[in-house]
Amino acid sequence: MNERNVFEYAVLRVVPRVERGECINAGVLVYCRAKSFVGVRTHLDETRLLALDPDVDVAGVRAALRAVEGVCTGGEAAGQAARDDAGRRFRWLIAPRSTVVQPGPVHTGLTADPAAETERLLDLLVR
């Protein structure tokens, strides 16, 4: 029997010109307390991003997304957050800190496999 656990997720959005309010989805953060899991999958569609703002700093956006991936992975790439548990890292990642790469609202669901859920949500909401 597959035990399903509560998970939380937020979509990472890229807002190249805040004054216009336009955005594209570029990733998904997933947290499952029961599994001590925090994960992220990102996918930046440069063509769509450049359609919103031809002058956007694509390298800067990619660097911001890599930083989120580093915190999720833990280890040295996570910096000070490496010492935090999965829940604290997720909460830190969903706190707004950038005007260009922004976390969306947190949603919940049930899953037996948070890693597979991360991939499913990426396909559903980002790609």
Backbone as numpy.savetxt, mean C-alpha at the origin, in Angstrom:
# Nx Ny Nz CAx CAy CAz Cx Cy Cz
-10.51 -27.81 6.93 -11.35 -26.62 6.93 -10.47 -25.38 6.93
-10.72 -24.46 6.03 -9.96 -23.22 5.96 -10.50 -22.23 6.98
-9.67 -21.88 7.93 -10.06 -20.87 8.91 -9.87 -19.50 8.28
-10.91 -18.70 8.33 -10.83 -17.35 7.77 -10.63 -16.37 8.90
-9.76 -15.41 8.68 -9.42 -14.40 9.67 -9.75 -13.01 9.15
-10.01 -12.12 10.07 -10.25 -10.72 9.72 -8.95 -10.12 9.20
-9.06 -9.34 8.15 -7.92 -8.58 7.66 -8.38 -7.16 7.37
-7.41 -6.26 7.32 -7.67 -4.86 6.96 -6.82 -4.53 5.75
-7.32 -3.61 4.93 -6.52 -3.20 3.78 -6.79 -1.75 3.43
-5.82 -1.16 2.78 -5.94 0.21 2.27 -5.26 0.26 0.91
-5.83 1.04 0.03 -5.26 1.24 -1.30 -4.28 2.41 -1.24
-3.13 2.26 -1.86 -2.19 3.37 -2.00 -2.53 4.11 -3.29
-2.73 5.40 -3.16 -3.11 6.22 -4.31 -1.98 7.21 -4.61
-1.80 7.50 -5.88 -0.85 8.53 -6.30 -1.67 9.72 -6.79
-1.42 10.87 -6.16 -2.12 12.11 -6.49 -1.06 13.10 -6.98
-0.79 13.12 -8.29 0.32 13.93 -8.79 0.11 15.44 -8.64
-1.15 15.89 -8.72 -1.44 17.32 -8.56 -2.59 17.45 -7.56
-2.23 17.70 -6.33 -3.19 17.71 -5.24 -4.32 18.70 -5.51
-4.00 19.82 -6.12 -5.03 20.84 -6.37 -6.12 20.34 -7.33
-5.80 19.34 -8.14 -6.80 18.80 -9.07 -7.59 17.64 -8.46
-7.01 16.97 -7.47 -7.70 15.87 -6.79 -7.78 14.58 -7.59
-7.09 14.49 -8.71 -7.11 13.27 -9.52 -6.09 12.28 -8.97
-6.41 11.00 -9.07 -5.47 10.00 -8.56 -5.56 8.71 -9.35
-4.53 7.89 -9.20 -4.55 6.52 -9.69 -4.18 5.62 -8.52
-4.72 4.42 -8.52 -4.36 3.44 -7.50 -3.03 2.80 -7.90
-2.12 2.68 -6.92 -0.80 2.16 -7.23 -0.35 1.03 -6.31
-1.18 0.64 -5.37 -0.79 -0.45 -4.48 -1.85 -0.77 -3.46
-1.61 -1.87 -2.74 -2.53 -2.33 -1.71 -1.72 -2.76 -0.49
-2.10 -2.25 0.68 -1.53 -2.66 1.96 -2.52 -3.59 2.64
-2.05 -4.71 3.17 -2.92 -5.67 3.84 -2.32 -6.02 5.20
-3.18 -6.08 6.21 -2.78 -6.46 7.57 -3.74 -7.50 8.12
-3.20 -8.57 8.66 -4.00 -9.61 9.32 -3.37 -9.89 10.68
-4.04 -9.44 11.71 -3.51 -9.58 13.08 -3.32 -11.05 13.46
-4.30 -11.89 13.14 -4.24 -13.31 13.52 -3.02 -14.01 12.94
-2.55 -13.56 11.80 -1.40 -14.17 11.13 -0.12 -13.34 11.31
-0.21 -12.24 12.05 0.93 -11.32 12.20 1.50 -10.95 10.83
0.60 -10.65 9.91 0.98 -10.40 8.52 0.74 -8.94 8.17
1.73 -8.33 7.57 1.56 -7.04 6.91 2.27 -7.16 5.56
1.56 -6.82 4.51 2.14 -6.95 3.19 1.67 -5.85 2.26
2.41 -5.68 1.21 2.06 -4.68 0.20 2.41 -5.23 -1.17
1.61 -4.86 -2.14 1.92 -5.11 -3.54 1.66 -3.81 -4.25
2.58 -3.42 -5.12 2.43 -2.17 -5.86 2.52 -2.43 -7.35
1.91 -1.52 -8.09 1.97 -1.55 -9.55 1.71 -0.12 -10.02
2.72 0.50 -10.59 2.59 1.88 -11.06 2.42 1.88 -12.58
1.27 2.33 -13.01 0.99 2.46 -14.44 1.46 3.85 -14.86
2.67 3.91 -15.39 3.28 5.20 -15.75 2.47 5.95 -16.81
1.90 5.24 -17.75 1.12 5.89 -18.80 -0.06 6.63 -18.20
-0.79 5.99 -17.32 -1.93 6.64 -16.67 -1.47 7.81 -15.79
-0.36 7.61 -15.08 0.15 8.67 -14.21 0.55 9.89 -15.03
1.26 9.67 -16.11 1.70 10.78 -16.96 0.53 11.46 -17.67
-0.57 10.73 -17.85 -1.77 11.35 -18.44 -2.36 12.37 -17.48
-2.22 12.12 -16.18 -2.72 13.08 -15.18 -1.79 14.27 -15.04
-0.49 14.01 -15.14 0.48 15.10 -15.00 1.76 14.73 -15.75
1.97 15.29 -16.93 3.16 14.96 -17.71 4.47 15.34 -17.03
4.41 16.20 -16.01 5.63 16.65 -15.33 5.85 15.96 -13.98
5.07 14.94 -13.67 5.19 14.26 -12.38 6.58 13.63 -12.24
7.07 13.61 -11.02 8.37 13.00 -10.70 8.16 11.49 -10.53
8.22 10.76 -11.65 7.96 9.32 -11.63 8.96 8.61 -10.73
10.23 8.99 -10.80 11.25 8.36 -9.95 10.94 8.60 -8.47
10.46 9.77 -8.14 10.10 10.06 -6.75 8.92 9.24 -6.28
7.93 9.05 -7.15 6.78 8.22 -6.81 7.23 6.78 -6.61
8.07 6.28 -7.51 8.58 4.91 -7.36 9.37 4.76 -6.06
10.16 5.77 -5.70 10.93 5.71 -4.46 10.00 5.66 -3.25
8.92 6.42 -3.27 7.96 6.40 -2.16 7.29 5.03 -2.05
6.96 4.43 -3.17 6.34 3.10 -3.15 7.34 2.05 -2.66
8.61 2.17 -3.06 9.65 1.24 -2.57 9.84 1.39 -1.06
9.72 2.60 -0.54 9.85 2.82 0.90 8.74 2.09 1.65
7.53 2.14 1.13 6.42 1.41 1.75 6.71 -0.10 1.73
7.20 -0.59 0.60 7.55 -2.00 0.49 8.62 -2.38 1.51
9.59 -1.50 1.70 10.66 -1.77 2.66 10.15 -1.88 4.09
9.24 -1.01 4.47 8.67 -1.06 5.83 7.87 -2.35 6.01
7.12 -2.75 4.99 6.35 -4.00 5.09 7.25 -5.21 5.22
8.34 -5.23 4.47 9.25 -6.36 4.49 9.97 -6.47 5.83
10.25 -5.35 6.46 10.99 -5.37 7.72 12.48 -5.40 7.45
13.24 -5.78 8.44 14.69 -5.82 8.31 15.27 -4.42 8.20
16.48 -4.32 7.71 17.16 -3.02 7.62 16.41 -2.02 6.74
15.73 -2.52 5.72 15.00 -1.63 4.81 13.88 -0.88 5.52
13.43 -1.41 6.65 12.32 -0.79 7.38 12.80 0.31 8.33
14.10 0.42 8.52 14.62 1.44 9.44 14.12 1.18 10.85
13.73 2.23 11.55 13.27 2.11 12.93 12.02 1.24 13.04
11.20 1.20 12.01 9.97 0.41 12.03 10.24 -1.09 12.09
11.47 -1.52 11.80 11.81 -2.94 11.82 11.57 -3.55 13.20
11.67 -2.75 14.23 11.47 -3.25 15.60 9.99 -3.37 15.96
9.11 -2.80 15.17 7.69 -2.82 15.46 7.03 -4.10 14.95
5.93 -4.47 15.60 5.19 -5.63 15.13 4.40 -5.26 13.86
3.78 -6.26 13.25 3.08 -6.05 11.98 1.98 -4.99 12.11
1.24 -5.02 13.20 0.16 -4.06 13.38 0.63 -2.63 13.46
1.70 -2.40 14.19 2.24 -1.04 14.30 2.79 -0.56 12.96
3.43 -1.46 12.21 3.94 -1.06 10.89 2.78 -0.71 9.97
1.69 -1.50 9.99 0.52 -1.19 9.16 -0.05 0.17 9.54
-0.23 0.42 10.83 -0.80 1.69 11.28 0.10 2.86 10.86
1.41 2.67 10.94 2.34 3.73 10.53 2.19 3.99 9.04
2.03 2.93 8.23 1.95 3.07 6.78 0.64 3.71 6.32
-0.44 3.52 7.07 -1.71 4.11 6.64 -1.91 5.53 7.16
-0.95 6.01 7.95 -1.03 7.40 8.42 -0.60 8.33 7.28
-1.41 9.33 6.95 -1.04 10.25 5.85 0.26 10.98 6.16
1.15 11.03 5.17 2.41 11.75 5.36 2.91 12.39 4.08
2.28 12.08 2.98 2.74 12.61 1.69 1.53 13.16 0.95
1.77 14.20 0.18 0.67 14.71 -0.63 0.57 13.97 -1.95
1.61 13.26 -2.35 1.61 12.58 -3.64 1.20 11.11 -3.51
1.81 10.36 -2.60 1.44 8.96 -2.36 0.64 8.92 -1.07
-0.64 8.58 -1.19 -1.56 8.66 -0.05 -2.25 7.33 0.18
-2.40 6.94 1.46 -3.22 5.76 1.73 -4.70 6.14 1.69
-5.50 5.26 1.16 -6.94 5.48 1.17 -7.52 5.01 2.49
-8.84 5.02 2.62 -9.46 4.55 3.85 -9.22 3.06 4.07
-9.29 2.64 5.32 -9.10 1.23 5.67 -10.43 0.50 5.55
-10.37 -0.68 4.94 -11.52 -1.55 4.78 -11.19 -2.89 5.43
-12.20 -3.71 5.69 -11.98 -5.01 6.31 -12.60 -6.12 5.49
-12.18 -7.34 5.79 -12.73 -8.51 5.14 -12.29 -9.75 5.89
-12.59 -10.91 5.32 -12.18 -12.20 5.88 -11.34 -12.93 4.84
-10.28 -13.58 5.31 -9.42 -14.32 4.39 -8.76 -15.50 5.10
-8.47 -16.53 4.35 -7.71 -17.67 4.85 -6.22 -17.49 4.52
-5.92 -16.62 3.56 -4.55 -16.44 3.09 -4.29 -14.97 2.80
-3.73 -14.22 3.77 -3.54 -12.78 3.55 -2.60 -12.45 2.39
-1.61 -13.27 2.14 -0.71 -12.99 1.01 -1.46 -13.12 -0.32
-2.28 -14.15 -0.45 -3.07 -14.31 -1.66 -4.10 -13.19 -1.78
-4.63 -12.75 -0.65 -5.60 -11.65 -0.64 -4.95 -10.37 -1.16
-3.71 -10.16 -0.80 -2.98 -8.98 -1.26 -2.90 -8.98 -2.79
-2.57 -10.11 -3.35 -2.47 -10.23 -4.81 -3.84 -10.05 -5.46
-4.87 -10.67 -4.87 -6.23 -10.54 -5.41 -6.69 -9.09 -5.42
-6.43 -8.38 -4.32 -6.83 -6.97 -4.24 -6.05 -6.09 -5.22
-4.78 -6.42 -5.43 -4.00 -5.68 -6.42 -4.63 -5.83 -7.80
-4.98 -7.06 -8.15 -5.62 -7.29 -9.45 -6.97 -6.58 -9.55
-7.73 -6.61 -8.48 -9.07 -6.04 -8.48 -9.08 -4.50 -8.47
-8.19 -3.91 -7.68 -8.26 -2.47 -7.42 -7.18 -1.62 -8.09
-6.13 -2.24 -8.56 -5.00 -1.45 -9.08 -4.72 -1.73 -10.55
-4.59 -2.95 -10.92 -4.20 -3.29 -12.30 -5.31 -3.08 -13.28
